Amino acid sequence: MFLQETKPTKPNFLPHTTEFPGLIQPRIPSTVLPPTIASPNPPQHAQLCRQNFSLDSVAYTKLVQFSTKSGSLIYGKAAHGHMIKTAFRSCLFLLNNLLQMYCKCGEINSARQMFDRMPKHNVISYNSLLSGYSQMGLFVNAMEVFNEARVFGLKLDKFTYAGALNLCGQTGDLLLGKLIHGLVTVSGLGDKVFLTNSLIDMYSKCGQVNRAALLFECSNDLDEVSWNSLIAGYVRVGANEETVKLVGKMHRSGLKLNTYALGSVLKACCTNFMDSNQHGKALHTFSVKLGLDLDDVVATALLDMYAKTGDLVDAIQLFKLMSNQSVIIYNAMIAGFLQGETIRDEYVNEAFDLFSKMQKNGMKPSKFTFSSMLKACNAVEAFDYGKQIHAQICKRNLQSDEFIGSALIDLYFLSGSVEDGVKCFALTPKLDIVSWTSIISGYVQNRHFGCALALFYELLSSGRKPDEFIISSMLGACSNLASPRSGQQIQGYAIKTGIGKFTIIQNSQICMYAKSGDIDSAHLTFEEMDNPDVVSWSVMISSNAHHGCARKALRLFELMKGYGIAPNHITFLGVLTACSHGGLVKEGLRYFESMKKDNSMTVNVRHCACIVDLLGRAGKLVDAENFILNSGFEEDPVMWRALLSACRVYEDTVTGKRVAERVIDLDPQGSASYVLLYNIYNDAGINLPAAKIRELMNDRGVKKEPGLSWIEVGYKVHCFVVGDCSHPMSQVIYARLEQMMKRMEKLGYIEERPISSISEPKLNASTVMNYHSEKLAVTYGVLCLPASAPVRVMKNLRVCQDCHTMMKFLSRVEKREIILRDSIRFHHFREGTCSCGDYW
């Protein structure tokens, strides 16, 4: 805060017994003395300090003021320590200078101790401490100082009120800002332009830009700061047209834009409002006319404006024309290449070249440079290059920056190095919400869903407020865990904190309910959305497809097009999946062709795999194989594996053998292909080749993923494997299962011929079939859940034929709904039938 007093003729003295903890007289080597402070010269002052000679107030004040201006405490502390040692009687003017020095240099605790021990305070003392707390972000303490000054009965000046209004703007406390506005008016300072500017800034930061504009219009005394403050307020709330109009009005009034305001207006031109590009170019011309185009702030804004409005060629040309290319300009150009959600590879290469060039020119990359470069590495998965940049960051000791820390967390989690990502998180001292978002989403991406949930609860217990991106990631974790209860709790938190209506959260909520087997709640969430986007429609179409509601998925797709929402690749993937699971061959082929011709989309391997699955499920194995050979993806094992699944369904051992050999060559470590071929031979009763498949897996070290089923009851998830006896209720579960099996047999259930498992050859075949993990999980659900509640069970592998048949009978015997999710789709069993129509 500014010092607005002169040295008093009759000084107030600080008792010589006053000492301040932590303040000692440092030894100052003569080689580091400041060149000039005042007359007599400063080296003599420092020399006198070392020799314990007493100095006068002028000398002490000059040393303290130099320390404040340079940001170095060494001279100010030397002066203060010498004052204490020599029992110098300090006047209030000198004490206020010392107080301001500690505040400006960030020593706020020492400043508070000094303030509390000062025998007398004036308004400048309070202004300095208030400003110091504000600079440190300690807004509550700063407001306490403001209240102390009022209680003390001081006549507050314009700087006191300006500091308090700045606090309200920083914290968004509109109510308190209005109260201070009233105090300003009552004190008779309402017509001061300095406070008018502070009020405009406060209302703008609190989101009340209309009130700020009204204050601006009603004020008789305005200066350039007033105009620039309102311009910044319009930019802050995105009122871009009003911003441009106000700039024109300011120019016609004969006032000059400063570099900050001009940068703010150019920022407004980065958006897609009408003629933003033309306005931006006009402002560029205007900045050249004023000679401001060479300023770093304006030049950076110009580069950013051209890049964000799609004129990257103009941005590059502007960059090349700049004679004084500073680190800030390089940063702006690098950031320009990395604009948008989808970053092109050639632009990333340009950013890499600029990064190399600036280092060759002797420039030191800043924190922003490294943050941008890590973003570029993450965009193109250049993880090795990112690790090299990490080494440079460590060399310059910049790894503690929160933005760099977040980018490093993303780098290592995207590369699959979860442990390194966790280390980067732990080494980031100032964790903001972006850092938490990075690590939580990283855990979810790497399928460490339990760790993500644990970290989310840690975030809540720390008192921080998660944003919509974290909530979306957590709902995604719950959907993959098929844990609807946890998902409902997180949904409730989102509603309570006022972000439940965010589209990104509602989309994740639909996915969570659908993957947890509750398609009705997913539909309800979708219907409650105000403005569903293409992601919302795509998630609903895919959810219905996986739940066996093929016709409903197609109706949603047609309704989506009727609303004028253009489908994307994910939408068509859901449509093709619906056709595949519903046996809609003609419709599926028609949509596949429409995707290419009517929507000009390039199909990928997942779309083609859906067509192979569509043809294979319908028994058109020859057509499916020909499609693979002509698709351009014949070297992708996913395509052949889809055909191999169909070969097992239709017991085609000849085609199955040929296809299996192809897919095993393409993916020798993929266990699914071996298991499918083994089951094809086993189903056909050809034991010798089946045994050879098992031997081949052992020789190559390929291990089949064990079958696992789980069910959520209460607040706990219960997991089961085949023949599981580890559960505390195992005896009760097996006894109830035997009872139900006998009742089903009376209705005509016949256990299918046991097939020895490729992964459990030592178990009795009949035992393996009777006690598959999904049967145990469903039985536990029947025992523990209310009769009206559906039994929802999840399995990591595809359900076998016997278990599928058994679930149909069980739903009839127990008169309850059973929902089983396997690795392919959902099966809804009701009254002896399945939603798949046995077409699976």
N, C-alpha and C positions, 0 to 999 in steps of 0.2 A: 504494500500500500504506500501511497506517496506521503512524503514528509512535508507538512505545510506550516512549519513553525520556524521561528528564528531562535537563535541562542538567547535564553533569558539573561537579563542583566543581574538578577538576583537568583542564583542557582539554588535548586533543592539538592540536598546532599544525601548520599547513601551512606549509612554508617560503615565505618571501616571494618567492623567485625563481620560484615556480610560476606559469605563465601558460597560458591556454587559447586555442587558435587560434579566431578568429572571435568572441571575446568582447571587445567594446570598450565603453568608458564612453559611453552615449548621453547627449545633451543633453536634459534634460527641461524643457519649458516649464512655468512655474508654473500655467498655466491647465488643465493636464491632471493635476494631482496628485490622488491619492486623498483623499477627504474625511477619513477617520479610519483610522488603523492602530493606533496605540498612543500612550501618553504617553511623552515629549513628542510633539506633534502631527506628522503625517507631512510637511506642507509644510516644516517646519523640518529634517526628516531629508533631504529632497530638496535643500533649499537648502544644507545642510551638505555633501552629496555634491558639488554643483556647485562649492563653494568649497574642496574637497579637505580638509575637516575630517575627522578620524577619528571614527567612530561606534563604539558598543559592540556586543556580540553581540546584545543584546535588540533594538536598533533594526534591525540587519541582518536578524535573524530575522523580525521583524514585516513588513518590506518583502517578503521572500521568500515568507512565508506568504500575504500578501495577493495577491501575483502568482500563486501556485499556486491560490488559491481563485477568483480572478477569471478565470483562464485567459489573462491578459495577461502577457507576459514583460518588459514595459518596465521595471517597477520592480525586478523580481528581477535583471535583467541590469545595471541601474544599480547596484544594491547590489554585485553580484558584480564588476563592473568597478571600482567604487570600492575594494573590498577588495584587488584586485590592485594598483591604482595606489598605494594607501597602505601596501602590504605588511602588511595586517592578518593577524594569526595566528588562523586560524579553528579553532574547536573542532570535534569530530566531530559534535556535535549540529547545528551550523550547516551543516556540509558535507552532512549527510544531508538537511537541509531544501532546500538548493540542488539536490541530486541528485533529490529528489522533484519539485521544481518543473520541472526540465527533462523529466523522464519524463512528468509529468501534462500538460505543454504540448506534447508531441509532439516535442521536440528530443532524440531518442534518441541521435543521434551525439554531441552535446555531453555528454549524460549519461554515455555510455560513456567518453569522453575524461576526464571529471572523475573517474569511478570508478577508472580505471586509474592516475590520478596522486594519488589520495588515499593518504596515508601509512599509514592504518589503516582497516580495515573492521569493522563488526559485522554482526549478522544483519539489522538494519534497512537497511543499505546494500544488501545482496543482495536483500532483499524489494522495495525500491524499483525496482532495475534489472530484476528479474524481472517486476514488474508493468508497467513501462514497455514492455518488449519484447512482453508479452502484448497490451497495448492497441494496439500497432502491427501486430499480427498476425504478428510475427516469432517464431513458436513454437519454432523450432529454437534460436535465440539465447537465448530465455528458458530452455529446458531446459539449455543449456550453463551458464547462470548458476547454476541449481539444483545442477548437478553440481560447479561450482567451489566453492560454499558447503560442500558435503559434503566435498570433498577438503581444503578449508581447515581442516576440523576444528571448525567452529562448531556450537554446539548450536542446531539449527533449531527455530523456534517454529511455532505453529499457522498463522500467516499464510504462512510459507514453504511448508508442505505444502499449504495451501489453494490457493496460486498454482500449484503443480505439478499438483495434481489438476484445476484449471481448464484447464490446458494439455492434459491428457489428454482431457478432455471435448470441447474445441474441435477437437482433431485426430482424435478417435475411436480413440485408441491404448489399447485395453482392457488389453493385456498390461502396458504401462508403468504404467497406473493401478493394476493389481493389485499390482505391485511397490511402488509408493508407499504403497498401503494397508498392505502388510506393514511398511514403514518406520514408518508412523504407529503401528501396534500395538506394534512393538518399542520405540519412543521413549516409550511410556507415555501418548501423547496420544489413544489410541483412544476414550476415554470423553468427550472434549470434544464438546459438541453442535455447536460451530462446524465441526469437522472431519467429524462425522457428516453434517451438511448438505452439505458439499462432496463427500463420498463418494457420497451419494444422487444429487446432481446429476451427478457424473462417470459413474456407472453408467447413469443414465438417458440421457445424451447418447451413450453408447457402445452403446445399444440393449439393455442388460441391465437392463431395468426390473424383472424378477423378482428379480434380485440386490439391486437398490435397495430393493424392498419387503421382502425378507428382512432386510436391514440395519435398516430402519425398525422392523420388528416386534421385533427382538432388542435394540434400544437402550432403555435405561432413562431416558435424559435426552433428551427431545424438546421442541422449541418450535414456534411457529407457522411458522417458516421450514422446519422439517423437513416438516411437513404440506404446505406450499405447494410445496416442491421435488418431493415425490413426486407431487403432483397434476399439476404441470407435466410430469413424466416420463411419466405415463400419457397425457396429452394428446399429447405428442410422438410416441408410438408408436401413437396411435389407439385406445388401450384406453378407449373412451368410457364403457362401463358401469361399469368399475372406478373411473373418475374420479368419476362421480356418486355411487357408493357411498361413496367415501372422503370426499367433501365432506359427505355426511350424517353420517358417523361423526365427522368433525371438529366439526361443528356440535353434535352431541350431547355431545361432550367439553368444550364450553364455550369453545372457541378461536375466534378471529375470522379470517375470510378477509381477506386483503389485496386491494387492487384488482387486482393482477397475477394472483393465483390465481383470483379470480372471473372475470376476463377469459378465463383459460385454460379454465375449466370451460364458460363460455358458448361458447367456440370448439368444444369437444367436442360441444355440442348442435347445431352447424351440420351435423353429419353425419346420415345417415339410419338410425341405429340405433333400436331400439324406443322409442317414446314420447319421442323427443328433443325434440319440440316442447313436450310437456307439462312435461318437465324444465326446458326453457328458460324457460317462463312462470313456473314455480315459483321459479327462480333470480331472475327479474326481480322477483317479489314480495319475495323475500328481500333483494335489493339495495336495494329501496325502504325496507324495514324498517330496514336498517342505515344508511341515508342515503348509500349509495355510488352510487346510480343517476345522480347529477349529475356524478360523476367522468368525465373524458374517456375514460379507458381502458375503464371499465365501459359507459358510454353507447355508445362505438364498438362494443364487443363485442355489445351488445344489438341495435343496428341491423344489424350483420352477421349475427347469429343469425336475426333475423326475415326478412331478405332471402334468406338461403341456404336456409331451410326453407320458402320459398314464401309467407310472410306479408308480402308487400311492402306491403299496405295497413296492417298494424299498424306496420311500420317507418316509413311516412310519417306515421302518426298520432303515433308516439313522437317523431319529429323535430319535428313542429309544436308538441308540448307542451313542448319544451325551451326554457327561457327564455334560457339562455346558450349560444347556438350558435356554437361556435368553428370555426376552420378544420378542426380534426380531425373535428368532427361533420359538417361539410359534406362532407369527404372520404369519410367512412363512408357517408353517404347517396348520394353520387354513385356510389361503388363498388357499393352495393346495387342501383342501377338497371342496373348493367352485369354482373350475375352470369350465369353459365351460358355454354355454348358458343354458343347462338343468342340474340342480343340483339334484343328487339323495338324497332321504330322509335320507338314512343311513349315507351318508357323512355329511349331515347337523347335524345329531345327534352326529357324531364324533367331529364336530367342537364345538358343545355345550358342550360336555364333556371336551374338551381341555380348553375351556374358564373357566369352573368351576374349573378344576385342577390347572390352573395357578394362580387363585385367592386363592385357598387353600394353595398353596405353597408360598403365601405372595407376589406375583408379582402384580404390578399395571398395569392394561391394559392401553395401549397407545391409541392415537386417531385412529391409523390404526386398532387396535384390535376391538374397538367399531364399526368402519365403516364396517369391515368384518362381525361382528356378526349381525348388522342390515341388511346387505345383505342376510345373511342366514335366518333371520326371514322373510324377504320379499319373499324369494324363496319358502318357505314352508307355507307361510301365518300364521306364529306363531306370530300373532299381539300382544297378551297379553304378551308374553315373550319379544317382542320388546319394549313394553311400560315399562317393568321392567328395561331393558337395558337403556332406555331413562332416567329413574330415576337415574341410576348410573352415566350417562353422566352429568346430572345436578349437582349431588353431587360433581363431580370432576371439575365442571365448564368448560366442554369441548364442550358445545353446540354451541359455536361460530365458530368452525371449519367448513370450507365449505364442506368438504367431509362428515362429520357427518350430517351436515345440510341437504344435498341432500338426504342422506339415510333416515333421519327422515321424510322428505317430502314424499318420496316414501312410507314409512311405513304407514303413516296416510291416504294418498290418496288411497292406495291399500285396506285399511280396510274400506274405505268409509267415514272416518272422514275428510271431506273437510275443515272444519273450523280449525281443529287442524293442518292440513297440511299447511294452509295459515299462521297460527301463527308461525310455524317453519321457513317458508320462510322469514317472517318479522323479526324474531329474529336472522337471519344469517347475521352478519355484512359485510362479504366479499362474495358477490354473484358472483360466476363464471358462466360460460355458462352451467355447469352441473346442478347447482341449478335452473336456468331458465328452462332448459329442463325438470327437474323433475316436477316442478309445472305446466308447460304448458301441458305436457303429462298427468299429474294427473287430470287436469280439463277435458281434452278430454276423459279420461277413465271413469270419473264420469258423462259424458254427460253435462258438463257445458261449452258448446261450445262458447257461447257469452263471458264468462269470459276469456276463452283461447285466443280469438281474441283480447280482450281488453289488456290483458297482453302482447301479442305479439307486439302490437303497442307501448306499453310502453317500451318494450325492444329495439325496433328500435329507439324510441325518445331518449333513454339514450346513444345512440352512439355505443352500443355493436353490434357485428355481430353474428346473429344466425347461428348455424351449420345445417348440413343436417338432424339431428334428430328432431330439432325444426320445420324446414320447413315441414318435413314429417308429424309431428303431426298436424300442422296447416292445411295442405291439407286434413288430415283426418277429422278435425273439419268442414271444408268447405263442405266435402262430406256428412257428417251427417246433416248439415244444408241445404244441397242442394243449396248452394250459389256459383254458378259457377263464378260470377264476382269477388268475393273476392278470390276465388281459382286461377283465372287467374292472379290477381295482385300479389299473392304470388309466382306463377310460374314465372312471369316476374322478380320478385326480385331475385329468385334463379338463373335464367339465367344470370342476370346482375352481380351477385356476383361470377359467375363461378362454381356453384355447381348444376346447373340444369341437368347435365348429370349423377349425382349420381343415381345408380340403385334404392336405397331406395326412392329417391324423385320421380323418374319416375313411380315407382309402385304406390305410393300414388296419383300421378297425374292421372294415369289410373282410379283408384278407384274414385277419385273426379269427373271426367267427367262422368263416368258410373252412379254413384249415383245421379248426377245432371240431368240425362236424355239425355246426349250427348254422345251416344255410338260411333258415328263417330269420335269424337275427341279422345276418348279413344283408338280406333283402330289406329289412326294416331300416337299417342304417343307410342304405342306398336311397331309399324313398324319402328319408328325412333330410337329405343333402339339398342345399339351396342351389348350388351351381356345380353339378358333377362334371368333371373334366374327362378327357379321353382315358386317363388312368382309371378313374372310377368305373367307367363303362367296361373297360378291358378286364378289370378285376372281377366284375360281376359276371361277365361272359365266361371267363376262365373258371370261376367258381362253380357256376352251373354245369359247365362241361365236365368237371371232375366229380361232381355229385350225380352224374348220370342224367341231368335234365337238359338233353341235347336240344329239343325243340324250344324250350324256354330261352336257351342261350342264343339260338338263331333269331328268335323274336326280339330279344334285346339288341342284337346287332342291327336289325332292320330299323328298330326304333331309334337307335343311336344315329344312324344315317339320316333319318327323318328330322332329327333335331339339328342337323347341319354340322355334326361333329365328325371330323375326318378320322377314320381308323388308322392305326399305326401297325407296326410289325407284331406287337404283343397282342393286339386285338385279333388279328388274323390267326395268330397261333391258337388263341382260345377258340375261335370259330372252327378251325380244322380239328382241334382236339375234340370238340363237341361232336362233329361229324364222325370222327373215328370211333368214339365210345358209343355213339348211337347207331352205328351201322349205316349212316347216310352217305353212301358211296357217291352217288350222282351229285348231291349237294356239295360234298367236300371237293370233288374235282372241279365243279363250277366255281366255287369260291377261290380255289387255288389259281385258276386261270384269270379270274376277275382281279385278284391281287396284282398280277403281273400286268394285265392289259389296261384295266379301268383305273387302277390306282398307281400305276407306274412304279411299283415297288420291286426291289431285288429280293428274291427269296433266299433264305439262309438254310443251313443244314437242319435246323429244328422244324421248319415248315415242311421240308422234304421228308424228314423222318415221320411226320404225322401222316403224309400220304402213303408211305410204305406201310405204316401201321393200319391205316384205313383199308388198303387193298388186302393186306395180310389177314386181318380179322374177318374179312368177307370171303376168305378162301381163294383169293386171286393171287396165288403165290408167284406164278409165272409173270403176271403183269407187274407185281411188286418188284421182282428181280430186274425186269427190263427197265423199270422206272429208275432204279438205283444206278444202273449202268449208263443211263442217259442224263442223269441229274447233274453231273459235274462234282458230286460228292461221294464217288465210289470208293475213295480212299479213307472215308470216315467210318470208324467202327460202329458209330451210333446207328447208321443206316442199316447195316447188315444185322446188328443185334435185334432191331425191330422185326426184321424178316425171320430171324431165328426163333423168336417168340411165337410167331404164327406157325412155323413148322412144327413146334411142339403141340400147339392146339389141334392141328389137323394131322398129327402123327405121320408127317412126311419125313421119314428117316433119310431118304436119299438126298433130297434138297437140304435137309437139316445138316447132314454131314458136310456137304460142300460149302454151305454158308458158314458153318462153325469153323471150318478150317481157314476160311478167308478172314473171319473176324479175329480169330486167335493169332493169325499172322500179323494183323494190324495192331492188336492190343494184347500182347502175350501175357500181361500181368492182370488183365481184367477177369475177375473170378466169375462174373455173370455168364460169360460165354461158355465156359467149361461146365457150369452147373446146368445150363439149358441143354447142352448136348448130352450130358450125363442123363438128364431126366428123359430126353427123347428116346435114348436107348433103353432106359429102365422101363418106361411106359410100354415099349414094344416088346419087352421081355428078352432083349438081347444083352445078356449079362457080361460077356467077355469084353466087348468094346467099352461098356460102362466102367468096368474095372480098370481098363487101360487109361480112361480119362482121369480116374482118381489117381493112378500112379503118375500120370503126366503132371498133374497139379502138384503132387508132392515133390517131384523132381525139380520143377521150376520154382518151388517155394511160394506158390499161389495159395492163398488162404481164403476160404469162403466166409463172407460176413455172417456171423451167427444171427439167427432169428431172435428178435426182441419185440415184445409187445408191452404197452404200458397204458395205465388208466389213472385218471385223476379223481380221487375221492376226498372230499373235504379240502384241506390245504396241503395234501400230500400226494405225490405221484408214486404209484406202485408199479414196478417193472417185473416181468416174467420172461424166462427163457424156456425152451422145451424141457419137459420133465422136471421143472423147477420145484425144489423142496426147501428153498431158503426162506420163504415167506413165513411169518409167524402163524398164519392161519392155513398153512398148507394142508393139514389133515382135514380141516373143515371144507376147504376148497375141493379137494379130491373126492370127498364123500358126497358133496352136493353135485359134482359133475357126474359121478356114477349114477346118482338118482335120476338126473335129467336125461342121461343117455338111455336108461331103461324106459323112461316115459316116451322118448322120441322113437325108440324102436317099435313101440306099440302102434305108433302112427305111421310106420312104414319106413323109418330111417334105416338104411343099411350102410354100415361102414364100408367105405370103398377099400379095395385091395391095398394092403399096406405096401408102401414103397420105402425101401431103405434109403436113408439120407446120405448124401455125399459127405456131410460134415459130422454125422453121428452114427458111424457104422457099428459101434459097439453096443448101442442100445437095441432093445427088442423092438422090432418094426412096429408091432401093434401098439406098444407103449408110446413110441414116438408119435404115431398118428393120433392116439387118444389124448395125449397131453401136449399138443402143440401150444405155443405160448399164448396165441390169441384165445384159445379155449379156456385157459386158466384165467386170463385177464377178464374175459366176459363173465365167467362164473363168479369171480370176486365182485364184479360190479353188480351182479344179480343178488349176491348176498348182502352187500353194504348199502346200495342205493335204494331210495324209495321206489315203490312199484310204479309210480307215475313218471319217474325220471328215465329218460333214455340212457342206455348204456353205451358210452363212447370209448372205443378202444383204438389205439394207434399201433401199427406194425411197420417195421423198417423194411420188410421184404414183401413180396407178392403173396397173397393168401392162396393156400392150396385148394384143390377141388373139394376134398373131403370137408375141410373146415367151412368152406362156403356153403356146402349142402347142409352141414350141421347147424349153421347159424340160421338158415331159413326155418328148419324144424324148431329150433330153440325159441325163435321169436313167436312161433305159433303156440308152443307148449307153455311158455311163461307169460304170453299175452303182453309183450312189451316190445318197444322199438330198440333195435340194436344197430349202432352205427360203427362200421369198421373201416378205418382208413389204412390202405396198404401203400406200397411204393408207387402204385399206378393211379389209383382213384379211390373214391368213397363208395361203400356199399351200404345202403339203407335197407335193413331187413324189417319188414312189417307183415304180420299175419301170414308167415310162410312164403313170402315173395321178396325178391331183391330188386332194388331200383335199377340194377344193370340189366335186368331181363335175361340173366345168364349169358349175356353177350359181353364177355370180358377176357 
